[in-house]
Amino acid sequence: MKLLLTGFVPFLDNPINPTEEIVRALEGQTIGGYEIVGKVLPVDFAESAKQCIEHINEVKPDVVISLGLAAGRNKVTPERIAINCRDGAADNSGVKLQDAPIEEEGPAGYFSTLPIRAFVDASVEKGYPAVISNTAGTYLCNNVMYSVLHKIEQENLEMHAGFIHIPASHELALKKNGIPSWSLADLTASIRAMIEVLGE
Ligand code: PCA
C-alpha cells in the first residue's frame, strides 16, 4: 500500500517550512505497512492543488496526508474539515484572493476521511501533544485539502485523504518572535505515530 505525504515550501514570513523536512525525513520508509512517497508543493493558488492531483494520478496512493505549517499553534492538529473558500494573504506568486470559491459548483465543505481521532490519541499516547482542529483556514492548506477530497468524491475513488497542520520547528522559531516551537524530531515522531495508526 502507498501513502502520498505532501509538505509545502517556505511562504510569507516563514523562511523555513518544517513540513518539507518531515516529508524528506519520512519518504522512502514503510510505516504501518504503507510505503511513503514524499512530495513538496508550491505555495501558489494556481499550482498547489494541481500539482498535488498530478502526484495522486501518478502515484495512485491508498492514502493522502498533506502537511502544512501553522506557525503559532502549539500542538499537532489533524484537520476535521476543508471549506470551499480561498481568502487571505498573497501566495508566493503574489496572487491574493478574497472570498473566492475553490469549486464554483462544489459543496460548502468536505470532512477529512482520515481517522483523525485515532491520530490524536496515538500521538498523545506517545507523549506528543495533538488535538483535532476545526479549521484549516482559507489559504493554501485548506485549498489542497478541499481539492483532493473533491477529486476523490467526484471520481468515486477508494482513497482516504486529509490534512495535518503542525507547529513551528525550533529552527523556524529562532527566526521569528513569539511562537511556540517543537524539535523537528518530535514533529516527525508525532506524524509517524499518526501514520502507524493506519496499519492497525
Ligand atoms: N501552511 C499554509 C500554506 C503552506 C503551509 O505550510 C497554510 O496553512 O495554508
Residues whose N, C-alpha, C, O or C-beta is under 5 A from the ligand:
A	BS01	PCA	F8 V43 L67 G68 L69 A136 Y139 L140 C141 N142
